[in-house]
Amino acid sequence: MRLQPRSVRGRLTFWYTLVLSLMLLAFGTSVFAVMKRVLNGRSDLFLLDALAAFSNELAAEAAEIRDFDRAVTMAARDVHFGDIDFAFRDSNGQWTSVPSDGGPVHDGMVTTSVDLTRLDPILASEAEQSSDELLATLVDPTGEFRVAWLPRTLAGRELTIVGLQSRLFLQQTLRTAILIFLIAVPIAVIVACFAGYMLARGALSPIVEMSRRARIITAARLDDRLPLRATRDEIGELTVIINDLLGRLEASFAQQRRFVADASHELRTPVSIIRAETDIALARHRTESELRDALLVVDDASGRLSRIVEDLFLLARADAGRQPLRHEELYLNEVVGDAVRGMRGPAALHDIRIDADALPEATVHGDPELIGRLLLNLLDNAIKYSPAGSTVTVRMKHRAGAWEVVVADNGPGIPADAQPHIFDRFYRVDIARSRGERGRTSGAGLGLSIATWIAESHGGSLELVRSGAEGSVFRFTIPTDARDPVGAQSGDERASSALR
Ligand code: ADP
């Protein structure tokens, strides 16, 4: 059986009420126990004092008056206490009660209607125990009594003087206290339960409102936000955090949509070219050289298509954190040298020289193939945008625990407003500025975003140092101690950085 309510409001109220009830119960019980103890102690003291006062008075009267009965009456008249009765027993075991308003009565019954002979066994047992206190409780059919006694010898008689106090008043007082407790506690608990529920309801109402609003926010309505609260309490903070999360989700969804749109756009161009060329080639009889030209165009377009698909595949795997990264010790200067050698031919075609002399020996850890790809992309861009007769410079430098590879060209530079976007996917500044011929990279605006992902997944970075009329300078940094490039960043972090 489920005891706890399902809602937080209900649970809060339940626990609050339960704890409060237990506390009240513990508090009430201990107050009652203390009160009972104190009341008992005080009334015992009072009884002992009263008995001492009466016996002293009786001793004084007996010394003065010969008639002992009269001395008893006198003492009873002078010393009397509301609910205390006195009696005494002589050495023959004969009981005499002392009513406060008259003389002694010899029939063994006192005004309290207690059969005094019932005290005999109590007095006998206490005497055996030789107790100092000489106090006991008598449970009589007429009620409960507290008994105090005192052995005295008065006027040659050996007496046991007894004081009897009904416990009725004390019991009534305690009973009243219990009654008040039994009435007050449930009322207090009910009020506290209600107040607690209202309090929890009030405190949690913004969350209820938030969940109502959050329920209607769908992928199609990600621009919606939760209502902001004026107070900056925990719930206000939560609202801000959820709104931030929604903002990031919205941006990521928008990015995904843009990515899909851009990707299909990029794929459409080569596919259209292939279709158009094949349609024309098949439409009528073509000479062999015409067919060859058409096939060259198809080859170029399909090559571009496969590079775009390859790049998209790599980015998709990188986003999912599933792109495998080799992790081996490598000579960075050799990887740079290989990339430079690979690009010297295409550069020479446009009368561009690559200056990469004196590369210092540098060992790093990483994936040589991916780092090579990054460098090829930088060199390809540099050559693509450099004027004929110019030089692309490649330099390596060790700084602050990292190796830097700087690639500088004398191209037209990147416009200032485009510079923050060149690392974004599918971003191209101006297609007309490049020569547009086949290069190692796709030319679909994916090269730099893939290069950035490669750099960051190695714990390094790729940045545009400067770009202007005198050319552009890119810098790739890789830490020398990046022993675990894959572990340096989680898949999600890599994906988010590559998602830019
Ligand atoms: P692509 O693969 O189309 O070259 P990239 O991501 O490599 O795309 O580059 C993005 C854009 O940045 C390019 O379209 C180009 O305009 C600009 N860019 C990159 N490198 C250079 C450079 N060295 N000089 C001038 N512009 C550059």
Boltz pocket constraint, residues with backbone or C-beta under 6 A from the ligand:
constraints:
  - pocket:
      binder: B
      contacts: [[A, 377], [A, 378], [A, 381], [A, 382], [A, 385], [A, 409], [A, 411], [A, 412], [A, 413], [A, 414], [A, 422], [A, 423], [A, 424], [A, 427], [A, 428], [A, 429], [A, 430], [A, 441], [A, 442], [A, 443], [A, 444], [A, 445], [A, 446], [A, 447], [A, 448], [A, 449], [A, 472]]
      max_distance: 6.0
